[in-house]
């Protein structure tokens, strides 16, 4: 498995921006399709965005399409989620995740991810 650590969360006003980072270690980062999920209090963990192992393809939840941009740098073993035009509804703990075998695309189901970070809190005030 690959070990994942998120960073970059914080408190921001509605309309603002944040950039989340996910640092990977352990196994070959470039072998994994990667994704972001989020979980708000009292709600289930939900898919946000995913990026293919090469970075050539991305896939977004409808709720963030056009506002969030996902990228990765395989040379740095890192993935980035640029979040613009943030809304209070985006408030949640954000988790990065690595898929199980690199064979499913697009990937968005919770069960298809095998490694998870500890999460970083994003709070958007109105």
Secondary structure by P-SEA (a helix, b strand, c coil): cbbbbbcbbbbbcccbbbbbbbbbccccccccccbbbbbcccccccccccccccccbbbbcccccccbbbbbcccccbbbbbbcccccccccbbbbbbccccccccccccccccccccbbbbbbcc
